Amino acid sequence: MLRRGIGRPIGRGLVGTMARTAVIAGTATAVSGGVARRQAGRAQQAQQAQAYEQEQQQEAMEAQAQQAAAQQAYAAPPPPPAGGTDVVSQLTQLAALRDQGVLTEAEFEAQKARILAS
């Protein structure tokens, strides 16, 4: 029969206490293992999300750089002709050649249009 000692509950001997401690320790280990796995999973998800975000930012920066380069390449206007007096002198020379009969009126007009277009 179970003996009742002072301050000890009935049925709790050394073996019972060890069994109870083992159950508690096993439960604590299982719970802490689950918590650790959950935390590791969350950390991995956070790391993947951060890597994805960094990749998106990098792609956006590259796209902006390409767009800026394209705009600079197309937006740069050609330099203006080297002075307005050069155009005037060329037209004067053409008029002189026409007046001398070297150029026909059609040739003069074609050359004049070419000079004014440049």
Backbone atoms as SQL, in Angstrom:
CREATE TABLE atoms (id INTEGER PRIMARY KEY, chain TEXT, resi INTEGER, resn TEXT, atom TEXT, x REAL, y REAL, z REAL);
INSERT INTO atoms VALUES
  (1, 'A', 1, 'MET', 'N', 0.810, -1.171, 0.000),
  (2, 'A', 1, 'MET', 'CA', 0.000, 0.000, 0.000),
  (3, 'A', 1, 'MET', 'C', 0.860, 1.243, 0.000),
  (4, 'A', 2, 'LEU', 'N', 0.271, 2.320, -0.505),
  (5, 'A', 2, 'LEU', 'CA', 1.047, 3.541, -0.586),
  (6, 'A', 2, 'LEU', 'C', 1.152, 4.173, 0.782),
  (7, 'A', 3, 'ARG', 'N', 2.306, 4.597, 1.022),
  (8, 'A', 3, 'ARG', 'CA', 2.510, 5.216, 2.320),
  (9, 'A', 3, 'ARG', 'C', 2.379, 6.709, 2.193),
  (10, 'A', 4, 'ARG', 'N', 1.919, 7.250, 3.193),
  (11, 'A', 4, 'ARG', 'CA', 1.751, 8.682, 3.191),
  (12, 'A', 4, 'ARG', 'C', 2.777, 9.279, 4.132),
  (13, 'A', 5, 'GLY', 'N', 3.673, 10.071, 3.524),
  (14, 'A', 5, 'GLY', 'CA', 4.673, 10.716, 4.348),
  (15, 'A', 5, 'GLY', 'C', 4.282, 12.158, 4.611),
  (16, 'A', 6, 'ILE', 'N', 5.033, 12.772, 5.408),
  (17, 'A', 6, 'ILE', 'CA', 4.740, 14.155, 5.737),
  (18, 'A', 6, 'ILE', 'C', 5.125, 15.027, 4.541),
  (19, 'A', 7, 'GLY', 'N', 4.176, 15.786, 4.032),
  (20, 'A', 7, 'GLY', 'CA', 4.425, 16.715, 2.951),
  (21, 'A', 7, 'GLY', 'C', 4.500, 16.077, 1.581),
  (22, 'A', 8, 'ARG', 'N', 4.322, 14.764, 1.493),
  (23, 'A', 8, 'ARG', 'CA', 4.371, 14.108, 0.186),
  (24, 'A', 8, 'ARG', 'C', 2.979, 13.660, -0.195),
  (25, 'A', 9, 'PRO', 'N', 2.592, 13.931, -1.446),
  (26, 'A', 9, 'PRO', 'CA', 1.285, 13.426, -1.861),
  (27, 'A', 9, 'PRO', 'C', 1.337, 11.927, -2.055),
  (28, 'A', 10, 'ILE', 'N', 0.191, 11.326, -2.072),
  (29, 'A', 10, 'ILE', 'CA', 0.094, 9.876, -2.219),
  (30, 'A', 10, 'ILE', 'C', 0.508, 9.489, -3.629),
  (31, 'A', 11, 'GLY', 'N', 1.270, 8.410, -3.773),
  (32, 'A', 11, 'GLY', 'CA', 1.623, 7.858, -5.060),
  (33, 'A', 11, 'GLY', 'C', 2.776, 8.541, -5.753),
  (34, 'A', 12, 'ARG', 'N', 3.448, 9.408, -5.093),
  (35, 'A', 12, 'ARG', 'CA', 4.560, 10.080, -5.725),
  (36, 'A', 12, 'ARG', 'C', 5.869, 9.626, -5.125),
  (37, 'A', 13, 'GLY', 'N', 6.438, 8.715, -5.789),
  (38, 'A', 13, 'GLY', 'CA', 7.743, 8.294, -5.347),
  (39, 'A', 13, 'GLY', 'C', 8.796, 8.838, -6.288),
  (40, 'A', 14, 'LEU', 'N', 9.948, 8.322, -6.168),
  (41, 'A', 14, 'LEU', 'CA', 11.057, 8.761, -6.995),
  (42, 'A', 14, 'LEU', 'C', 10.787, 8.474, -8.467),
  (43, 'A', 15, 'VAL', 'N', 10.234, 7.314, -8.766),
  (44, 'A', 15, 'VAL', 'CA', 9.948, 6.935, -10.153),
  (45, 'A', 15, 'VAL', 'C', 8.859, 7.834, -10.736),
  (46, 'A', 16, 'GLY', 'N', 7.849, 8.130, -9.975),
  (47, 'A', 16, 'GLY', 'CA', 6.766, 8.997, -10.438),
  (48, 'A', 16, 'GLY', 'C', 7.261, 10.398, -10.742),
  (49, 'A', 17, 'THR', 'N', 8.123, 10.904, -9.872),
  (50, 'A', 17, 'THR', 'CA', 8.683, 12.234, -10.076),
  (51, 'A', 17, 'THR', 'C', 9.562, 12.260, -11.325),
  (52, 'A', 18, 'MET', 'N', 10.339, 11.204, -11.522),
  (53, 'A', 18, 'MET', 'CA', 11.205, 11.141, -12.709),
  (54, 'A', 18, 'MET', 'C', 10.358, 11.050, -13.978),
  (55, 'A', 19, 'ALA', 'N', 9.269, 10.284, -13.920),
  (56, 'A', 19, 'ALA', 'CA', 8.399, 10.163, -15.089),
  (57, 'A', 19, 'ALA', 'C', 7.755, 11.507, -15.419),
  (58, 'A', 20, 'ARG', 'N', 7.301, 12.171, -14.383),
  (59, 'A', 20, 'ARG', 'CA', 6.673, 13.479, -14.579),
  (60, 'A', 20, 'ARG', 'C', 7.676, 14.462, -15.155),
  (61, 'A', 21, 'THR', 'N', 8.892, 14.481, -14.649),
  (62, 'A', 21, 'THR', 'CA', 9.939, 15.367, -15.148),
  (63, 'A', 21, 'THR', 'C', 10.264, 15.051, -16.606),
  (64, 'A', 22, 'ALA', 'N', 10.308, 13.771, -16.951),
  (65, 'A', 22, 'ALA', 'CA', 10.598, 13.378, -18.337),
  (66, 'A', 22, 'ALA', 'C', 9.500, 13.848, -19.271),
  (67, 'A', 23, 'VAL', 'N', 8.250, 13.737, -18.849),
  (68, 'A', 23, 'VAL', 'CA', 7.138, 14.190, -19.691),
  (69, 'A', 23, 'VAL', 'C', 7.210, 15.697, -19.883),
  (70, 'A', 24, 'ILE', 'N', 7.467, 16.415, -18.828),
  (71, 'A', 24, 'ILE', 'CA', 7.561, 17.875, -18.924),
  (72, 'A', 24, 'ILE', 'C', 8.729, 18.278, -19.819),
  (73, 'A', 25, 'ALA', 'N', 9.871, 17.648, -19.639),
  (74, 'A', 25, 'ALA', 'CA', 11.047, 17.967, -20.451),
  (75, 'A', 25, 'ALA', 'C', 10.797, 17.639, -21.918),
  (76, 'A', 26, 'GLY', 'N', 10.134, 16.493, -22.181),
  (77, 'A', 26, 'GLY', 'CA', 9.822, 16.123, -23.569),
  (78, 'A', 26, 'GLY', 'C', 8.876, 17.116, -24.213),
  (79, 'A', 27, 'THR', 'N', 7.883, 17.527, -23.464),
  (80, 'A', 27, 'THR', 'CA', 6.932, 18.512, -23.983),
  (81, 'A', 27, 'THR', 'C', 7.631, 19.840, -24.252),
  (82, 'A', 28, 'ALA', 'N', 8.474, 20.263, -23.339),
  (83, 'A', 28, 'ALA', 'CA', 9.198, 21.520, -23.520),
  (84, 'A', 28, 'ALA', 'C', 10.106, 21.453, -24.742),
  (85, 'A', 29, 'THR', 'N', 10.768, 20.320, -24.940),
  (86, 'A', 29, 'THR', 'CA', 11.644, 20.159, -26.098),
  (87, 'A', 29, 'THR', 'C', 10.833, 20.211, -27.396),
  (88, 'A', 30, 'ALA', 'N', 9.699, 19.535, -27.406),
  (89, 'A', 30, 'ALA', 'CA', 8.860, 19.525, -28.605),
  (90, 'A', 30, 'ALA', 'C', 8.347, 20.922, -28.918),
  (91, 'A', 31, 'VAL', 'N', 7.905, 21.627, -27.879),
  (92, 'A', 31, 'VAL', 'CA', 7.391, 22.982, -28.083),
  (93, 'A', 31, 'VAL', 'C', 8.501, 23.913, -28.546),
  (94, 'A', 32, 'SER', 'N', 9.655, 23.845, -27.896),
  (95, 'A', 32, 'SER', 'CA', 10.750, 24.743, -28.295),
  (96, 'A', 32, 'SER', 'C', 11.243, 24.409, -29.693),
  (97, 'A', 33, 'GLY', 'N', 11.232, 23.125, -30.066),
  (98, 'A', 33, 'GLY', 'CA', 11.622, 22.740, -31.428),
  (99, 'A', 33, 'GLY', 'C', 10.652, 23.316, -32.450),
  (100, 'A', 34, 'GLY', 'N', 9.369, 23.256, -32.153),
  (101, 'A', 34, 'GLY', 'CA', 8.358, 23.828, -33.055),
  (102, 'A', 34, 'GLY', 'C', 8.504, 25.330, -33.179),
  (103, 'A', 35, 'VAL', 'N', 8.759, 25.979, -32.042),
  (104, 'A', 35, 'VAL', 'CA', 8.963, 27.426, -32.057),
  (105, 'A', 35, 'VAL', 'C', 10.203, 27.774, -32.876),
  (106, 'A', 36, 'ALA', 'N', 11.268, 27.014, -32.689),
  (107, 'A', 36, 'ALA', 'CA', 12.504, 27.284, -33.428),
  (108, 'A', 36, 'ALA', 'C', 12.293, 27.089, -34.927),
  (109, 'A', 37, 'ARG', 'N', 11.567, 26.035, -35.318),
  (110, 'A', 37, 'ARG', 'CA', 11.296, 25.813, -36.746),
  (111, 'A', 37, 'ARG', 'C', 10.447, 26.939, -37.322),
  (112, 'A', 38, 'ARG', 'N', 9.473, 27.368, -36.556),
  (113, 'A', 38, 'ARG', 'CA', 8.606, 28.452, -37.011),
  (114, 'A', 38, 'ARG', 'C', 9.406, 29.740, -37.172),
  (115, 'A', 39, 'GLN', 'N', 10.261, 30.041, -36.201),
  (116, 'A', 39, 'GLN', 'CA', 11.091, 31.245, -36.292),
  (117, 'A', 39, 'GLN', 'C', 12.052, 31.171, -37.469),
  (118, 'A', 40, 'ALA', 'N', 12.627, 29.995, -37.702),
  (119, 'A', 40, 'ALA', 'CA', 13.534, 29.825, -38.838),
  (120, 'A', 40, 'ALA', 'C', 12.786, 30.003, -40.153),
  (121, 'A', 41, 'GLY', 'N', 11.576, 29.484, -40.221),
  (122, 'A', 41, 'GLY', 'CA', 10.758, 29.652, -41.428),
  (123, 'A', 41, 'GLY', 'C', 10.419, 31.108, -41.675),
  (124, 'A', 42, 'ARG', 'N', 10.081, 31.817, -40.620),
  (125, 'A', 42, 'ARG', 'CA', 9.765, 33.243, -40.758),
  (126, 'A', 42, 'ARG', 'C', 11.004, 34.042, -41.169),
  (127, 'A', 43, 'ALA', 'N', 12.134, 33.703, -40.589),
  (128, 'A', 43, 'ALA', 'CA', 13.377, 34.393, -40.945),
  (129, 'A', 43, 'ALA', 'C', 13.727, 34.144, -42.405),
  (130, 'A', 44, 'GLN', 'N', 13.519, 32.927, -42.859),
  (131, 'A', 44, 'GLN', 'CA', 13.811, 32.607, -44.259),
  (132, 'A', 44, 'GLN', 'C', 12.856, 33.360, -45.182),
  (133, 'A', 45, 'GLN', 'N', 11.591, 33.433, -44.825),
  (134, 'A', 45, 'GLN', 'CA', 10.639, 34.182, -45.641),
  (135, 'A', 45, 'GLN', 'C', 11.000, 35.659, -45.687),
  (136, 'A', 46, 'ALA', 'N', 11.398, 36.209, -44.546),
  (137, 'A', 46, 'ALA', 'CA', 11.788, 37.612, -44.511),
  (138, 'A', 46, 'ALA', 'C', 13.023, 37.856, -45.377),
  (139, 'A', 47, 'GLN', 'N', 13.965, 36.941, -45.319),
  (140, 'A', 47, 'GLN', 'CA', 15.176, 37.071, -46.124),
  (141, 'A', 47, 'GLN', 'C', 14.841, 36.987, -47.615),
  (142, 'A', 48, 'GLN', 'N', 13.962, 36.072, -47.995),
  (143, 'A', 48, 'GLN', 'CA', 13.568, 35.946, -49.396),
  (144, 'A', 48, 'GLN', 'C', 12.831, 37.198, -49.861),
  (145, 'A', 49, 'ALA', 'N', 11.971, 37.735, -49.011),
  (146, 'A', 49, 'ALA', 'CA', 11.236, 38.948, -49.366),
  (147, 'A', 49, 'ALA', 'C', 12.197, 40.119, -49.554),
  (148, 'A', 50, 'GLN', 'N', 13.190, 40.209, -48.682),
  (149, 'A', 50, 'GLN', 'CA', 14.169, 41.290, -48.785),
  (150, 'A', 50, 'GLN', 'C', 14.997, 41.133, -50.057),
  (151, 'A', 51, 'ALA', 'N', 15.407, 39.921, -50.379),
  (152, 'A', 51, 'ALA', 'CA', 16.179, 39.689, -51.603),
  (153, 'A', 51, 'ALA', 'C', 15.350, 40.029, -52.835),
  (154, 'A', 52, 'TYR', 'N', 14.080, 39.664, -52.825),
  (155, 'A', 52, 'TYR', 'CA', 13.198, 39.986, -53.952),
  (156, 'A', 52, 'TYR', 'C', 13.053, 41.498, -54.106),
  (157, 'A', 53, 'GLU', 'N', 12.881, 42.187, -52.986),
  (158, 'A', 53, 'GLU', 'CA', 12.731, 43.641, -53.019),
  (159, 'A', 53, 'GLU', 'C', 14.002, 44.310, -53.548),
  (160, 'A', 54, 'GLN', 'N', 15.161, 43.830, -53.114),
  (161, 'A', 54, 'GLN', 'CA', 16.421, 44.379, -53.600),
  (162, 'A', 54, 'GLN', 'C', 16.577, 44.142, -55.094),
  (163, 'A', 55, 'GLU', 'N', 16.171, 42.967, -55.551),
  (164, 'A', 55, 'GLU', 'CA', 16.254, 42.650, -56.980),
  (165, 'A', 55, 'GLU', 'C', 15.349, 43.587, -57.782),
  (166, 'A', 56, 'GLN', 'N', 14.150, 43.842, -57.266),
  (167, 'A', 56, 'GLN', 'CA', 13.225, 44.740, -57.950),
  (168, 'A', 56, 'GLN', 'C', 13.786, 46.159, -58.005),
  (169, 'A', 57, 'GLN', 'N', 14.397, 46.609, -56.912),
  (170, 'A', 57, 'GLN', 'CA', 14.992, 47.942, -56.884),
  (171, 'A', 57, 'GLN', 'C', 16.145, 48.038, -57.873),
  (172, 'A', 58, 'GLN', 'N', 16.958, 46.996, -57.943),
  (173, 'A', 58, 'GLN', 'CA', 18.090, 46.980, -58.871),
  (174, 'A', 58, 'GLN', 'C', 17.594, 47.055, -60.314),
  (175, 'A', 59, 'GLU', 'N', 16.561, 46.267, -60.623),
  (176, 'A', 59, 'GLU', 'CA', 16.002, 46.285, -61.977),
  (177, 'A', 59, 'GLU', 'C', 15.422, 47.657, -62.311),
  (178, 'A', 60, 'ALA', 'N', 14.761, 48.283, -61.343),
  (179, 'A', 60, 'ALA', 'CA', 14.179, 49.607, -61.572),
  (180, 'A', 60, 'ALA', 'C', 15.281, 50.637, -61.828),
  (181, 'A', 61, 'MET', 'N', 16.366, 50.551, -61.061),
  (182, 'A', 61, 'MET', 'CA', 17.477, 51.492, -61.262),
  (183, 'A', 61, 'MET', 'C', 18.121, 51.285, -62.628),
  (184, 'A', 62, 'GLU', 'N', 18.278, 50.025, -63.043),
  (185, 'A', 62, 'GLU', 'CA', 18.862, 49.746, -64.361),
  (186, 'A', 62, 'GLU', 'C', 17.954, 50.267, -65.469),
  (187, 'A', 63, 'ALA', 'N', 16.649, 50.094, -65.310),
  (188, 'A', 63, 'ALA', 'CA', 15.706, 50.579, -66.316),
  (189, 'A', 63, 'ALA', 'C', 15.757, 52.105, -66.406),
  (190, 'A', 64, 'GLN', 'N', 15.865, 52.775, -65.262),
  (191, 'A', 64, 'GLN', 'CA', 15.962, 54.236, -65.262),
  (192, 'A', 64, 'GLN', 'C', 17.244, 54.695, -65.936),
  (193, 'A', 65, 'ALA', 'N', 18.336, 53.986, -65.675),
  (194, 'A', 65, 'ALA', 'CA', 19.610, 54.360, -66.284),
  (195, 'A', 65, 'ALA', 'C', 19.549, 54.177, -67.800),
  (196, 'A', 66, 'GLN', 'N', 18.943, 53.079, -68.249),
  (197, 'A', 66, 'GLN', 'CA', 18.813, 52.855, -69.694),
  (198, 'A', 66, 'GLN', 'C', 17.925, 53.916, -70.325),
  (199, 'A', 67, 'GLN', 'N', 16.860, 54.257, -69.648),
  (200, 'A', 67, 'GLN', 'CA', 15.947, 55.264, -70.176),
  (201, 'A', 67, 'GLN', 'C', 16.637, 56.628, -70.239),
  (202, 'A', 68, 'ALA', 'N', 17.393, 56.961, -69.209),
  (203, 'A', 68, 'ALA', 'CA', 18.102, 58.247, -69.205),
  (204, 'A', 68, 'ALA', 'C', 19.140, 58.281, -70.324),
  (205, 'A', 69, 'ALA', 'N', 19.840, 57.177, -70.528),
  (206, 'A', 69, 'ALA', 'CA', 20.840, 57.127, -71.601),
  (207, 'A', 69, 'ALA', 'C', 20.171, 57.270, -72.959),
  (208, 'A', 70, 'ALA', 'N', 19.025, 56.625, -73.131),
  (209, 'A', 70, 'ALA', 'CA', 18.309, 56.722, -74.401),
  (210, 'A', 70, 'ALA', 'C', 17.813, 58.150, -74.635),
  (211, 'A', 71, 'GLN', 'N', 17.317, 58.784, -73.588),
  (212, 'A', 71, 'GLN', 'CA', 16.849, 60.159, -73.725),
  (213, 'A', 71, 'GLN', 'C', 17.989, 61.095, -74.071),
  (214, 'A', 72, 'GLN', 'N', 19.141, 60.887, -73.468),
  (215, 'A', 72, 'GLN', 'CA', 20.288, 61.738, -73.773),
  (216, 'A', 72, 'GLN', 'C', 20.746, 61.533, -75.206),
  (217, 'A', 73, 'ALA', 'N', 20.699, 60.283, -75.668),
  (218, 'A', 73, 'ALA', 'CA', 21.154, 60.000, -77.030),
  (219, 'A', 73, 'ALA', 'C', 20.223, 60.634, -78.056),
  (220, 'A', 74, 'TYR', 'N', 18.914, 60.607, -77.797),
  (221, 'A', 74, 'TYR', 'CA', 17.966, 61.148, -78.757),
  (222, 'A', 74, 'TYR', 'C', 17.681, 62.629, -78.541),
  (223, 'A', 75, 'ALA', 'N', 17.875, 63.126, -77.352),
  (224, 'A', 75, 'ALA', 'CA', 17.534, 64.500, -77.046),
  (225, 'A', 75, 'ALA', 'C', 18.630, 65.488, -77.447),
  (226, 'A', 76, 'ALA', 'N', 19.835, 65.007, -77.671),
  (227, 'A', 76, 'ALA', 'CA', 20.925, 65.915, -78.002),
  (228, 'A', 76, 'ALA', 'C', 20.723, 66.460, -79.421),
  (229, 'A', 77, 'PRO', 'N', 20.424, 67.745, -79.538),
  (230, 'A', 77, 'PRO', 'CA', 20.221, 68.314, -80.868),
  (231, 'A', 77, 'PRO', 'C', 21.565, 68.455, -81.582),
  (232, 'A', 78, 'PRO', 'N', 21.526, 68.394, -82.886),
  (233, 'A', 78, 'PRO', 'CA', 22.781, 68.568, -83.606),
  (234, 'A', 78, 'PRO', 'C', 23.291, 69.985, -83.410),
  (235, 'A', 79, 'PRO', 'N', 24.581, 70.163, -83.427),
  (236, 'A', 79, 'PRO', 'CA', 25.114, 71.519, -83.218),
  (237, 'A', 79, 'PRO', 'C', 24.695, 72.432, -84.371),
  (238, 'A', 80, 'PRO', 'N', 24.481, 73.674, -84.070),
  (239, 'A', 80, 'PRO', 'CA', 24.074, 74.610, -85.123),
  (240, 'A', 80, 'PRO', 'C', 25.217, 74.789, -86.133),
  (241, 'A', 81, 'PRO', 'N', 24.885, 75.227, -87.325),
  (242, 'A', 81, 'PRO', 'CA', 25.939, 75.466, -88.313),
  (243, 'A', 81, 'PRO', 'C', 26.981, 76.430, -87.772),
  (244, 'A', 82, 'ALA', 'N', 28.159, 76.305, -88.271),
  (245, 'A', 82, 'ALA', 'CA', 29.273, 77.116, -87.771),
  (246, 'A', 82, 'ALA', 'C', 29.125, 78.558, -88.237),
  (247, 'A', 83, 'GLY', 'N', 28.223, 79.260, -87.624),
  (248, 'A', 83, 'GLY', 'CA', 28.057, 80.685, -87.900),
  (249, 'A', 83, 'GLY', 'C', 27.110, 80.945, -89.055),
  (250, 'A', 84, 'GLY', 'N', 26.341, 82.003, -88.947),
  (251, 'A', 84, 'GLY', 'CA', 25.400, 82.367, -89.989),
  (252, 'A', 84, 'GLY', 'C', 26.089, 82.988, -91.196),
  (253, 'A', 85, 'THR', 'N', 27.248, 83.556, -91.007),
  (254, 'A', 85, 'THR', 'CA', 27.955, 84.193, -92.125),
  (255, 'A', 85, 'THR', 'C', 28.435, 83.160, -93.128),
  (256, 'A', 86, 'ASP', 'N', 28.683, 81.923, -92.654),
  (257, 'A', 86, 'ASP', 'CA', 29.121, 80.871, -93.567),
  (258, 'A', 86, 'ASP', 'C', 27.999, 80.544, -94.555),
  (259, 'A', 87, 'VAL', 'N', 26.765, 80.465, -94.066),
  (260, 'A', 87, 'VAL', 'CA', 25.620, 80.185, -94.934),
  (261, 'A', 87, 'VAL', 'C', 25.457, 81.321, -95.934),
  (262, 'A', 88, 'VAL', 'N', 25.582, 82.536, -95.460),
  (263, 'A', 88, 'VAL', 'CA', 25.439, 83.700, -96.342),
  (264, 'A', 88, 'VAL', 'C', 26.521, 83.699, -97.420),
  (265, 'A', 89, 'SER', 'N', 27.742, 83.369, -97.011),
  (266, 'A', 89, 'SER', 'CA', 28.828, 83.370, -98.002),
  (267, 'A', 89, 'SER', 'C', 28.631, 82.261, -99.030),
  (268, 'A', 90, 'GLN', 'N', 28.138, 81.099, -98.586),
  (269, 'A', 90, 'GLN', 'CA', 27.875, 80.015, -99.537),
  (270, 'A', 90, 'GLN', 'C', 26.783, 80.401, -100.527),
  (271, 'A', 91, 'LEU', 'N', 25.718, 81.044, -100.019),
  (272, 'A', 91, 'LEU', 'CA', 24.645, 81.476, -100.910),
  (273, 'A', 91, 'LEU', 'C', 25.139, 82.547, -101.876),
  (274, 'A', 92, 'THR', 'N', 26.001, 83.406, -101.404),
  (275, 'A', 92, 'THR', 'CA', 26.566, 84.446, -102.272),
  (276, 'A', 92, 'THR', 'C', 27.391, 83.818, -103.395),
  (277, 'A', 93, 'GLN', 'N', 28.194, 82.807, -103.030),
  (278, 'A', 93, 'GLN', 'CA', 28.994, 82.111, -104.038),
  (279, 'A', 93, 'GLN', 'C', 28.089, 81.400, -105.044),
  (280, 'A', 94, 'LEU', 'N', 27.021, 80.768, -104.556),
  (281, 'A', 94, 'LEU', 'CA', 26.083, 80.098, -105.470),
  (282, 'A', 94, 'LEU', 'C', 25.440, 81.104, -106.424),
  (283, 'A', 95, 'ALA', 'N', 25.045, 82.258, -105.899),
  (284, 'A', 95, 'ALA', 'CA', 24.430, 83.287, -106.745),
  (285, 'A', 95, 'ALA', 'C', 25.416, 83.763, -107.800),
  (286, 'A', 96, 'ALA', 'N', 26.688, 83.894, -107.400),
  (287, 'A', 96, 'ALA', 'CA', 27.706, 84.328, -108.370),
  (288, 'A', 96, 'ALA', 'C', 27.873, 83.272, -109.462),
  (289, 'A', 97, 'LEU', 'N', 27.890, 81.992, -109.093),
  (290, 'A', 97, 'LEU', 'CA', 28.014, 80.921, -110.088),
  (291, 'A', 97, 'LEU', 'C', 26.793, 80.895, -111.014),
  (292, 'A', 98, 'ARG', 'N', 25.632, 81.158, -110.466),
  (293, 'A', 98, 'ARG', 'CA', 24.428, 81.206, -111.297),
  (294, 'A', 98, 'ARG', 'C', 24.493, 82.382, -112.255),
  (295, 'A', 99, 'ASP', 'N', 24.929, 83.535, -111.736),
  (296, 'A', 99, 'ASP', 'CA', 25.017, 84.731, -112.568),
  (297, 'A', 99, 'ASP', 'C', 26.050, 84.554, -113.680),
  (298, 'A', 100, 'GLN', 'N', 27.099, 83.765, -113.411),
  (299, 'A', 100, 'GLN', 'CA', 28.131, 83.526, -114.425),
  (300, 'A', 100, 'GLN', 'C', 27.676, 82.484, -115.438),
  (301, 'A', 101, 'GLY', 'N', 26.579, 81.796, -115.145),
  (302, 'A', 101, 'GLY', 'CA', 26.070, 80.794, -116.061),
  (303, 'A', 101, 'GLY', 'C', 26.633, 79.407, -115.806),
  (304, 'A', 102, 'VAL', 'N', 27.381, 79.241, -114.714),
  (305, 'A', 102, 'VAL', 'CA', 27.938, 77.936, -114.389),
  (306, 'A', 102, 'VAL', 'C', 26.833, 77.012, -113.883),
  (307, 'A', 103, 'LEU', 'N', 25.897, 77.576, -113.121),
  (308, 'A', 103, 'LEU', 'CA', 24.771, 76.795, -112.574),
  (309, 'A', 103, 'LEU', 'C', 23.487, 77.247, -113.255),
  (310, 'A', 104, 'THR', 'N', 22.599, 76.287, -113.470),
  (311, 'A', 104, 'THR', 'CA', 21.270, 76.635, -113.963),
  (312, 'A', 104, 'THR', 'C', 20.428, 77.079, -112.777),
  (313, 'A', 105, 'GLU', 'N', 19.256, 77.625, -113.091),
  (314, 'A', 105, 'GLU', 'CA', 18.358, 78.076, -112.017),
  (315, 'A', 105, 'GLU', 'C', 17.931, 76.884, -111.145),
  (316, 'A', 106, 'ALA', 'N', 17.666, 75.712, -111.736),
  (317, 'A', 106, 'ALA', 'CA', 17.253, 74.525, -110.982),
  (318, 'A', 106, 'ALA', 'C', 18.386, 74.041, -110.086),
  (319, 'A', 107, 'GLU', 'N', 19.628, 74.044, -110.611),
  (320, 'A', 107, 'GLU', 'CA', 20.777, 73.628, -109.795),
  (321, 'A', 107, 'GLU', 'C', 20.990, 74.593, -108.630),
  (322, 'A', 108, 'PHE', 'N', 20.817, 75.882, -108.917),
  (323, 'A', 108, 'PHE', 'CA', 20.969, 76.900, -107.868),
  (324, 'A', 108, 'PHE', 'C', 19.953, 76.658, -106.748),
  (325, 'A', 109, 'GLU', 'N', 18.686, 76.440, -107.129),
  (326, 'A', 109, 'GLU', 'CA', 17.637, 76.233, -106.130),
  (327, 'A', 109, 'GLU', 'C', 17.892, 74.953, -105.303),
  (328, 'A', 110, 'ALA', 'N', 18.363, 73.889, -105.961),
  (329, 'A', 110, 'ALA', 'CA', 18.639, 72.635, -105.255),
  (330, 'A', 110, 'ALA', 'C', 19.765, 72.820, -104.246),
  (331, 'A', 111, 'GLN', 'N', 20.845, 73.505, -104.657),
  (332, 'A', 111, 'GLN', 'CA', 21.984, 73.733, -103.760),
  (333, 'A', 111, 'GLN', 'C', 21.598, 74.683, -102.621),
  (334, 'A', 112, 'LYS', 'N', 20.782, 75.673, -102.944),
  (335, 'A', 112, 'LYS', 'CA', 20.323, 76.620, -101.923),
  (336, 'A', 112, 'LYS', 'C', 19.491, 75.894, -100.866),
  (337, 'A', 113, 'ALA', 'N', 18.599, 74.995, -101.296),
  (338, 'A', 113, 'ALA', 'CA', 17.768, 74.226, -100.362),
  (339, 'A', 113, 'ALA', 'C', 18.652, 73.336, -99.486),
  (340, 'A', 114, 'ARG', 'N', 19.694, 72.729, -100.080),
  (341, 'A', 114, 'ARG', 'CA', 20.604, 71.870, -99.325),
  (342, 'A', 114, 'ARG', 'C', 21.338, 72.675, -98.257),
  (343, 'A', 115, 'ILE', 'N', 21.816, 73.848, -98.621),
  (344, 'A', 115, 'ILE', 'CA', 22.563, 74.687, -97.666),
  (345, 'A', 115, 'ILE', 'C', 21.641, 75.158, -96.538),
  (346, 'A', 116, 'LEU', 'N', 20.445, 75.578, -96.882),
  (347, 'A', 116, 'LEU', 'CA', 19.515, 76.070, -95.857),
  (348, 'A', 116, 'LEU', 'C', 19.013, 74.950, -94.951),
  (349, 'A', 117, 'ALA', 'N', 18.959, 73.726, -95.456),
  (350, 'A', 117, 'ALA', 'CA', 18.495, 72.592, -94.648),
  (351, 'A', 117, 'ALA', 'C', 19.548, 72.138, -93.641),
  (352, 'A', 118, 'SER', 'N', 20.806, 72.387, -93.916),
  (353, 'A', 118, 'SER', 'CA', 21.864, 71.926, -93.012),
  (354, 'A', 118, 'SER', 'C', 22.110, 72.856, -91.870);
